[in-house]
Amino acid sequence: MGLDIRQEMDVVAERVIAIIAEQAMLEPEDITQDSQLAELGIDSLGVVECIFGIEEAFGITVPFNANTPDQPGFDISSVGAIIAEVEKLVARRAA
């Protein structure tokens, strides 16, 4: 029996937070959905590492260009925004 959609999204959120926590060298409990990557000590290289980790963990391609991080395509303004973007990509992959 598979997970329902809410359980699947909870798994996405937990995994994204774990990836970000690893990059920030923090415990997942120290990260909230309102946290911003810069506040967590994640620099531009760390953002790229997080993106690679997310792509690998979920088998998705993230539309993010490190040379133009402010361009639309993948919102990295907060942990919650990243989770929402990953949820959309995972849902598209499953469709």
N, CA, C and O atoms as a Tinker XYZ file with bonds, in Angstrom:
   380  protein
     1  N      0.847000   -1.177000    0.000000    73     2
     2  CA     0.000000    0.000000    0.000000    64     1     3
     3  C      0.888000    1.235000    0.000000    63     2     4     5
     4  O      1.797000    1.337000    0.824000    81     3
     5  N      0.642000    2.178000   -0.912000    73     3     6
     6  CA     1.458000    3.378000   -1.036000    64     5     7
     7  C      1.051000    4.456000   -0.056000    63     6     8     9
     8  O      0.051000    4.347000    0.655000    81     7
     9  N      1.854000    5.490000   -0.043000    73     7    10
    10  CA     1.569000    6.640000    0.802000    64     9    11
    11  C      0.482000    7.495000    0.167000    63    10    12    13
    12  O      0.385000    7.571000   -1.058000    81    11
    13  N     -0.352000    8.150000    1.013000    73    11    14
    14  CA    -1.278000    9.108000    0.436000    64    13    15
    15  C     -0.505000   10.391000    0.130000    63    14    16    17
    16  O      0.650000   10.532000    0.532000    81    15
    17  N     -1.128000   11.307000   -0.566000    73    15    18
    18  CA    -0.421000   12.495000   -1.049000    64    17    19
    19  C      0.154000   13.324000    0.095000    63    18    20    21
    20  O      1.255000   13.860000   -0.031000    81    19
    21  N     -0.564000   13.441000    1.203000    73    19    22
    22  CA    -0.075000   14.242000    2.335000    64    21    23
    23  C      1.151000   13.584000    2.962000    63    22    24    25
    24  O      2.119000   14.266000    3.301000    81    23
    25  N      1.111000   12.255000    3.118000    73    23    26
    26  CA     2.263000   11.548000    3.663000    64    25    27
    27  C      3.463000   11.679000    2.743000    63    26    28    29
    28  O      4.593000   11.836000    3.203000    81    27
    29  N      3.213000   11.612000    1.436000    73    27    30
    30  CA     4.300000   11.742000    0.472000    64    29    31
    31  C      4.927000   13.131000    0.561000    63    30    32    33
    32  O      6.149000   13.262000    0.492000    81    31
    33  N      4.102000   14.171000    0.715000    73    31    34
    34  CA     4.629000   15.533000    0.819000    64    33    35
    35  C      5.386000   15.730000    2.136000    63    34    36    37
    36  O      6.369000   16.468000    2.186000    81    35
    37  N      4.925000   15.068000    3.201000    73    35    38
    38  CA     5.660000   15.126000    4.470000    64    37    39
    39  C      7.047000   14.503000    4.312000    63    38    40    41
    40  O      8.028000   15.007000    4.859000    81    39
    41  N      7.120000   13.411000    3.566000    73    39    42
    42  CA     8.398000   12.757000    3.302000    64    41    43
    43  C      9.294000   13.696000    2.500000    63    42    44    45
    44  O     10.490000   13.798000    2.773000    81    43
    45  N      8.723000   14.381000    1.513000    73    43    46
    46  CA     9.493000   15.346000    0.719000    64    45    47
    47  C     10.052000   16.421000    1.638000    63    46    48    49
    48  O     11.244000   16.724000    1.576000    81    47
    49  N      9.219000   16.999000    2.484000    73    47    50
    50  CA     9.665000   18.067000    3.385000    64    49    51
    51  C     10.781000   17.578000    4.304000    63    50    52    53
    52  O     11.788000   18.263000    4.481000    81    51
    53  N     10.605000   16.401000    4.884000    73    51    54
    54  CA    11.630000   15.863000    5.793000    64    53    55
    55  C     12.949000   15.647000    5.069000    63    54    56    57
    56  O     14.010000   15.964000    5.607000    81    55
    57  N     12.896000   15.115000    3.860000    73    55    58
    58  CA    14.128000   14.834000    3.110000    64    57    59
    59  C     14.813000   16.124000    2.668000    63    58    60    61
    60  O     16.037000   16.230000    2.746000    81    59
    61  N     14.040000   17.102000    2.206000    73    59    62
    62  CA    14.629000   18.389000    1.806000    64    61    63
    63  C     15.296000   19.045000    3.011000    63    62    64    65
    64  O     16.414000   19.547000    2.904000    81    63
    65  N     14.624000   19.043000    4.145000    73    63    66
    66  CA    15.207000   19.635000    5.356000    64    65    67
    67  C     16.474000   18.887000    5.746000    63    66    68    69
    68  O     17.449000   19.512000    6.162000    81    67
    69  N     16.482000   17.571000    5.622000    73    67    70
    70  CA    17.674000   16.785000    5.958000    64    69    71
    71  C     18.844000   17.147000    5.040000    63    70    72    73
    72  O     19.982000   17.252000    5.496000    81    71
    73  N     18.567000   17.336000    3.759000    73    71    74
    74  CA    19.620000   17.712000    2.804000    64    73    75
    75  C     20.180000   19.084000    3.152000    63    74    76    77
    76  O     21.395000   19.281000    3.154000    81    75
    77  N     19.299000   20.029000    3.447000    73    75    78
    78  CA    19.736000   21.377000    3.806000    64    77    79
    79  C     20.490000   21.356000    5.121000    63    78    80    81
    80  O     21.511000   22.030000    5.259000    81    79
    81  N     20.005000   20.593000    6.090000    73    79    82
    82  CA    20.673000   20.499000    7.395000    64    81    83
    83  C     22.081000   19.949000    7.248000    63    82    84    85
    84  O     23.016000   20.434000    7.885000    81    83
    85  N     22.226000   18.934000    6.406000    73    83    86
    86  CA    23.551000   18.352000    6.188000    64    85    87
    87  C     24.504000   19.398000    5.607000    63    86    88    89
    88  O     25.651000   19.508000    6.041000    81    87
    89  N     24.030000   20.153000    4.640000    73    87    90
    90  CA    24.865000   21.170000    4.009000    64    89    91
    91  C     25.209000   22.290000    4.997000    63    90    92    93
    92  O     26.316000   22.828000    4.969000    81    91
    93  N     24.255000   22.637000    5.872000    73    91    94
    94  CA    24.461000   23.708000    6.843000    64    93    95
    95  C     25.188000   23.227000    8.102000    63    94    96    97
    96  O     25.550000   24.025000    8.967000    81    95
    97  N     25.396000   21.907000    8.189000    73    95    98
    98  CA    25.992000   21.292000    9.368000    64    97    99
    99  C     25.185000   21.631000   10.633000    63    98   100   101
   100  O     25.725000   22.023000   11.667000    81    99
   101  N     23.868000   21.457000   10.489000    73    99   102
   102  CA    22.926000   21.683000   11.584000    64   101   103
   103  C     22.063000   20.440000   11.754000    63   102   104   105
   104  O     22.064000   19.543000   10.911000    81   103
   105  N     21.341000   20.406000   12.839000    73   103   106
   106  CA    20.357000   19.351000   13.047000    64   105   107
   107  C     19.070000   19.757000   12.316000    63   106   108   109
   108  O     18.739000   20.942000   12.277000    81   107
   109  N     18.345000   18.802000   11.741000    73   107   110
   110  CA    17.095000   19.144000   11.051000    64   109   111
   111  C     16.120000   19.932000   11.936000    63   110   112   113
   112  O     15.368000   20.771000   11.440000    81   111
   113  N     16.137000   19.662000   13.228000    73   111   114
   114  CA    15.231000   20.358000   14.148000    64   113   115
   115  C     15.539000   21.856000   14.236000    63   114   116   117
   116  O     14.690000   22.642000   14.658000    81   115
   117  N     16.761000   22.251000   13.835000    73   115   118
   118  CA    17.167000   23.652000   13.896000    64   117   119
   119  C     16.697000   24.452000   12.688000    63   118   120   121
   120  O     16.916000   25.661000   12.615000    81   119
   121  N     16.056000   23.782000   11.749000    73   119   122
   122  CA    15.642000   24.424000   10.499000    64   121   123
   123  C     14.122000   24.494000   10.453000    63   122   124   125
   124  O     13.431000   23.502000   10.685000    81   123
   125  N     13.615000   25.688000   10.150000    73   123   126
   126  CA    12.173000   25.872000    9.984000    64   125   127
   127  C     11.876000   26.161000    8.520000    63   126   128   129
   128  O     12.783000   26.426000    7.732000    81   127
   129  N     10.625000   26.109000    8.174000    73   127   130
   130  CA    10.256000   26.419000    6.791000    64   129   131
   131  C     10.482000   27.892000    6.473000    63   130   132   133
   132  O     10.586000   28.258000    5.303000    81   131
   133  N     10.560000   28.736000    7.486000    73   131   134
   134  CA    10.831000   30.165000    7.269000    64   133   135
   135  C     12.318000   30.459000    7.140000    63   134   136   137
   136  O     12.692000   31.563000    6.745000    81   135
   137  N     13.173000   29.498000    7.465000    73   135   138
   138  CA    14.621000   29.717000    7.397000    64   137   139
   139  C     15.046000   30.044000    5.973000    63   138   140   141
   140  O     14.536000   29.482000    5.005000    81   139
   141  N     15.996000   30.969000    5.873000    73   139   142
   142  CA    16.594000   31.286000    4.580000    64   141   143
   143  C     17.974000   30.648000    4.544000    63   142   144   145
   144  O     18.646000   30.554000    5.571000    81   143
   145  N     18.396000   30.211000    3.363000    73   143   146
   146  CA    19.656000   29.486000    3.253000    64   145   147
   147  C     20.834000   30.309000    3.761000    63   146   148   149
   148  O     21.711000   29.771000    4.438000    81   147
   149  N     20.870000   31.596000    3.448000    73   147   150
   150  CA    21.972000   32.444000    3.906000    64   149   151
   151  C     22.009000   32.515000    5.427000    63   150   152   153
   152  O     23.086000   32.522000    6.023000    81   151
   153  N     20.840000   32.567000    6.056000    73   151   154
   154  CA    20.771000   32.584000    7.530000    64   153   155
   155  C     21.344000   31.307000    8.129000    63   154   156   157
   156  O     21.857000   31.307000    9.249000    81   155
   157  N     21.252000   30.226000    7.374000    73   155   158
   158  CA    21.744000   28.927000    7.840000    64   157   159
   159  C     23.231000   28.749000    7.547000    63   158   160   161
   160  O     23.819000   27.719000    7.876000    81   159
   161  N     23.829000   29.764000    6.926000    73   159   162
   162  CA    25.258000   29.697000    6.622000    64   161   163
   163  C     25.564000   28.995000    5.311000    63   162   164   165
   164  O     26.697000   28.572000    5.081000    81   163
   165  N     24.561000   28.870000    4.450000    73   163   166
   166  CA    24.756000   28.204000    3.165000    64   165   167
   167  C     25.054000   29.261000    2.111000    63   166   168   169
   168  O     24.225000   30.127000    1.832000    81   167
   169  N     26.253000   29.180000    1.528000    73   167   170
   170  CA    26.661000   30.120000    0.489000    64   169   171
   171  C     26.228000   29.604000   -0.886000    63   170   172   173
   172  O     25.536000   28.591000   -0.982000    81   171
   173  N     26.634000   30.301000   -1.945000    73   171   174
   174  CA    26.187000   29.923000   -3.291000    64   173   175
   175  C     26.636000   28.515000   -3.680000    63   174   176   177
   176  O     25.885000   27.791000   -4.334000    81   175
   177  N     27.830000   28.122000   -3.295000    73   175   178
   178  CA    28.287000   26.759000   -3.565000    64   177   179
   179  C     27.432000   25.757000   -2.789000    63   178   180   181
   180  O     27.092000   24.693000   -3.307000    81   179
   181  N     27.089000   26.096000   -1.558000    73   179   182
   182  CA    26.222000   25.241000   -0.756000    64   181   183
   183  C     24.839000   25.094000   -1.356000    63   182   184   185
   184  O     24.231000   24.027000   -1.275000    81   183
   185  N     24.332000   26.181000   -1.966000    73   183   186
   186  CA    23.032000   26.110000   -2.644000    64   185   187
   187  C     23.104000   25.086000   -3.766000    63   186   188   189
   188  O     22.208000   24.255000   -3.917000    81   187
   189  N     24.171000   25.148000   -4.551000    73   187   190
   190  CA    24.346000   24.198000   -5.655000    64   189   191
   191  C     24.414000   22.770000   -5.114000    63   190   192   193
   192  O     23.811000   21.862000   -5.686000    81   191
   193  N     25.140000   22.568000   -4.021000    73   191   194
   194  CA    25.222000   21.235000   -3.409000    64   193   195
   195  C     23.847000   20.756000   -2.947000    63   194   196   197
   196  O     23.504000   19.584000   -3.106000    81   195
   197  N     23.061000   21.672000   -2.372000    73   195   198
   198  CA    21.696000   21.311000   -1.960000    64   197   199
   199  C     20.860000   20.889000   -3.164000    63   198   200   201
   200  O     20.137000   19.894000   -3.108000    81   199
   201  N     20.962000   21.653000   -4.254000    73   199   202
   202  CA    20.210000   21.336000   -5.464000    64   201   203
   203  C     20.597000   19.951000   -5.985000    63   202   204   205
   204  O     19.730000   19.147000   -6.329000    81   203
   205  N     21.906000   19.677000   -6.040000    73   203   206
   206  CA    22.358000   18.356000   -6.493000    64   205   207
   207  C     21.807000   17.262000   -5.577000    63   206   208   209
   208  O     21.357000   16.220000   -6.053000    81   207
   209  N     21.844000   17.499000   -4.272000    73   207   210
   210  CA    21.322000   16.517000   -3.319000    64   209   211
   211  C     19.845000   16.263000   -3.510000    63   210   212   213
   212  O     19.387000   15.124000   -3.430000    81   211
   213  N     19.095000   17.331000   -3.763000    73   211   214
   214  CA    17.652000   17.203000   -3.994000    64   213   215
   215  C     17.392000   16.427000   -5.283000    63   214   216   217
   216  O     16.541000   15.539000   -5.316000    81   215
   217  N     18.122000   16.763000   -6.333000    73   215   218
   218  CA    17.936000   16.051000   -7.605000    64   217   219
   219  C     18.205000   14.559000   -7.436000    63   218   220   221
   220  O     17.451000   13.720000   -7.930000    81   219
   221  N     19.277000   14.243000   -6.741000    73   219   222
   222  CA    19.638000   12.838000   -6.531000    64   221   223
   223  C     18.618000   12.120000   -5.659000    63   222   224   225
   224  O     18.238000   10.987000   -5.954000    81   223
   225  N     18.173000   12.769000   -4.587000    73   223   226
   226  CA    17.256000   12.132000   -3.643000    64   225   227
   227  C     15.894000   11.829000   -4.261000    63   226   228   229
   228  O     15.268000   10.823000   -3.927000    81   227
   229  N     15.434000   12.703000   -5.168000    73   227   230
   230  CA    14.086000   12.558000   -5.703000    64   229   231
   231  C     14.038000   12.137000   -7.171000    63   230   232   233
   232  O     12.957000   11.927000   -7.720000    81   231
   233  N     15.193000   12.015000   -7.806000    73   231   234
   234  CA    15.204000   11.636000   -9.210000    64   233   235
   235  C     14.543000   12.672000  -10.106000    63   234   236   237
   236  O     13.845000   12.329000  -11.059000    81   235
   237  N     14.770000   13.939000   -9.792000    73   235   238
   238  CA    14.177000   15.038000  -10.558000    64   237   239
   239  C     15.278000   15.946000  -11.095000    63   238   240   241
   240  O     16.430000   15.864000  -10.668000    81   239
   241  N     14.915000   16.798000  -12.022000    73   239   242
   242  CA    15.810000   17.835000  -12.512000    64   241   243
   243  C     15.265000   19.167000  -12.032000    63   242   244   245
   244  O     14.124000   19.521000  -12.327000    81   243
   245  N     16.076000   19.900000  -11.298000    73   243   246
   246  CA    15.667000   21.186000  -10.741000    64   245   247
   247  C     16.045000   22.291000  -11.729000    63   246   248   249
   248  O     17.204000   22.390000  -12.130000    81   247
   249  N     15.073000   23.125000  -12.124000    73   247   250
   250  CA    15.361000   24.212000  -13.058000    64   249   251
   251  C     16.014000   25.390000  -12.336000    63   250   252   253
   252  O     15.377000   26.414000  -12.087000    81   251
   253  N     17.278000   25.228000  -12.008000    73   251   254
   254  CA    18.007000   26.250000  -11.257000    64   253   255
   255  C     19.320000   26.515000  -11.962000    63   254   256   257
   256  O     20.044000   25.584000  -12.312000    81   255
   257  N     19.628000   27.792000  -12.171000    73   255   258
   258  CA    20.886000   28.185000  -12.783000    64   257   259
   259  C     21.683000   28.963000  -11.753000    63   258   260   261
   260  O     21.285000   30.059000  -11.357000    81   259
   261  N     22.796000   28.412000  -11.319000    73   259   262
   262  CA    23.616000   29.048000  -10.289000    64   261   263
   263  C     24.144000   30.411000  -10.724000    63   262   264   265
   264  O     24.456000   31.253000   -9.883000    81   263
   265  N     24.247000   30.630000  -12.028000    73   263   266
   266  CA    24.728000   31.918000  -12.525000    64   265   267
   267  C     23.669000   33.008000  -12.436000    63   266   268   269
   268  O     23.993000   34.195000  -12.424000    81   267
   269  N     22.408000   32.607000  -12.375000    73   267   270
   270  CA    21.310000   33.564000  -12.267000    64   269   271
   271  C     20.300000   33.073000  -11.234000    63   270   272   273
   272  O     19.164000   32.757000  -11.585000    81   271
   273  N     20.702000   33.005000   -9.962000    73   271   274
   274  CA    19.824000   32.434000   -8.929000    64   273   275
   275  C     18.551000   33.227000   -8.670000    63   274   276   277
   276  O     17.602000   32.695000   -8.095000    81   275
   277  N     18.515000   34.502000   -9.089000    73   275   278
   278  CA    17.323000   35.307000   -8.854000    64   277   279
   279  C     16.291000   35.189000   -9.968000    63   278   280   281
   280  O     15.200000   35.749000   -9.861000    81   279
   281  N     16.623000   34.469000  -11.032000    73   279   282
   282  CA    15.693000   34.297000  -12.140000    64   281   283
   283  C     14.593000   33.319000  -11.740000    63   282   284   285
   284  O     14.821000   32.404000  -10.949000    81   283
   285  N     13.408000   33.518000  -12.290000    73   283   286
   286  CA    12.320000   32.584000  -11.977000    64   285   287
   287  C     12.640000   31.174000  -12.471000    63   286   288   289
   288  O     13.451000   30.981000  -13.377000    81   287
   289  N     12.003000   30.228000  -11.870000    73   287   290
   290  CA    12.196000   28.840000  -12.263000    64   289   291
   291  C     12.198000   27.918000  -11.063000    63   290   292   293
   292  O     11.594000   26.846000  -11.089000    81   291
   293  N     12.887000   28.342000  -10.003000    73   291   294
   294  CA    12.949000   27.533000   -8.786000    64   293   295
   295  C     13.188000   28.485000   -7.614000    63   294   296   297
   296  O     14.271000   29.055000   -7.485000    81   295
   297  N     12.190000   28.654000   -6.774000    73   295   298
   298  CA    12.228000   29.617000   -5.671000    64   297   299
   299  C     13.077000   29.084000   -4.518000    63   298   300   301
   300  O     12.745000   28.066000   -3.912000    81   299
   301  N     14.177000   29.782000   -4.221000    73   299   302
   302  CA    15.045000   29.387000   -3.102000    64   301   303
   303  C     15.016000   30.437000   -1.996000    63   302   304   305
   304  O     15.965000   30.547000   -1.220000    81   303
   305  N     13.923000   31.214000   -1.922000    73   303   306
   306  CA    13.852000   32.307000   -0.962000    64   305   307
   307  C     13.775000   31.830000    0.487000    63   306   308   309
   308  O     14.150000   32.563000    1.401000    81   307
   309  N     13.291000   30.607000    0.699000    73   307   310
   310  CA    13.209000   30.040000    2.048000    64   309   311
   311  C     13.156000   28.517000    1.934000    63   310   312   313
   312  O     12.957000   27.967000    0.850000    81   311
   313  N     13.335000   27.860000    3.056000    73   311   314
   314  CA    13.239000   26.396000    3.070000    64   313   315
   315  C     11.837000   25.960000    2.645000    63   314   316   317
   316  O     11.685000   25.000000    1.891000    81   315
   317  N     10.828000   26.658000    3.124000    73   315   318
   318  CA     9.454000   26.326000    2.744000    64   317   319
   319  C      9.217000   26.471000    1.258000    63   318   320   321
   320  O      8.518000   25.654000    0.657000    81   319
   321  N      9.792000   27.506000    0.652000    73   319   322
   322  CA     9.651000   27.715000   -0.792000    64   321   323
   323  C     10.330000   26.585000   -1.554000    63   322   324   325
   324  O      9.801000   26.099000   -2.554000    81   323
   325  N     11.492000   26.170000   -1.087000    73   323   326
   326  CA    12.203000   25.065000   -1.736000    64   325   327
   327  C     11.373000   23.790000   -1.642000    63   326   328   329
   328  O     11.238000   23.060000   -2.624000    81   327
   329  N     10.821000   23.522000   -0.471000    73   327   330
   330  CA     9.982000   22.329000   -0.294000    64   329   331
   331  C      8.803000   22.368000   -1.256000    63   330   332   333
   332  O      8.495000   21.362000   -1.894000    81   331
   333  N      8.136000   23.520000   -1.369000    73   331   334
   334  CA     6.982000   23.649000   -2.268000    64   333   335
   335  C      7.389000   23.387000   -3.711000    63   334   336   337
   336  O      6.663000   22.723000   -4.451000    81   335
   337  N      8.546000   23.904000   -4.116000    73   335   338
   338  CA     9.027000   23.686000   -5.487000    64   337   339
   339  C      9.333000   22.207000   -5.723000    63   338   340   341
   340  O      8.994000   21.665000   -6.775000    81   339
   341  N      9.967000   21.557000   -4.757000    73   339   342
   342  CA    10.294000   20.134000   -4.903000    64   341   343
   343  C      9.010000   19.310000   -4.948000    63   342   344   345
   344  O      8.913000   18.359000   -5.724000    81   343
   345  N      8.028000   19.664000   -4.130000    73   343   346
   346  CA     6.749000   18.948000   -4.155000    64   345   347
   347  C      6.118000   19.016000   -5.541000    63   346   348   349
   348  O      5.582000   18.022000   -6.030000    81   347
   349  N      6.181000   20.193000   -6.179000    73   347   350
   350  CA     5.609000   20.346000   -7.527000    64   349   351
   351  C      6.361000   19.451000   -8.522000    63   350   352   353
   352  O      5.741000   18.785000   -9.351000    81   351
   353  N      7.686000   19.437000   -8.435000    73   351   354
   354  CA     8.479000   18.632000   -9.359000    64   353   355
   355  C      8.238000   17.144000   -9.150000    63   354   356   357
   356  O      8.159000   16.381000  -10.113000    81   355
   357  N      8.121000   16.732000   -7.894000    73   355   358
   358  CA     7.865000   15.317000   -7.596000    64   357   359
   359  C      6.479000   14.922000   -8.108000    63   358   360   361
   360  O      6.302000   13.836000   -8.659000    81   359
   361  N      5.499000   15.808000   -7.923000    73   359   362
   362  CA     4.137000   15.517000   -8.398000    64   361   363
   363  C      4.108000   15.413000   -9.921000    63   362   364   365
   364  O      3.424000   14.547000  -10.467000    81   363
   365  N      4.844000   16.287000  -10.613000    73   363   366
   366  CA     4.905000   16.218000  -12.077000    64   365   367
   367  C      5.555000   14.927000  -12.540000    63   366   368   369
   368  O      5.116000   14.309000  -13.510000    81   367
   369  N      6.617000   14.523000  -11.826000    73   367   370
   370  CA     7.305000   13.288000  -12.193000    64   369   371
   371  C      6.383000   12.090000  -12.030000    63   370   372   373
   372  O      6.423000   11.153000  -12.828000    81   371
   373  N      5.543000   12.123000  -10.985000    73   371   374
   374  CA     4.656000   10.996000  -10.702000    64   373   375
   375  C      3.478000   10.937000  -11.659000    63   374   376   377
   376  O      2.869000    9.881000  -11.834000    81   375
   377  N      3.156000   12.063000  -12.280000    73   375   378
   378  CA     1.964000   12.122000  -13.164000    64   377   379
   379  C      2.204000   11.423000  -14.484000    63   378   380
   380  O      1.313000   11.381000  -15.332000    81   379
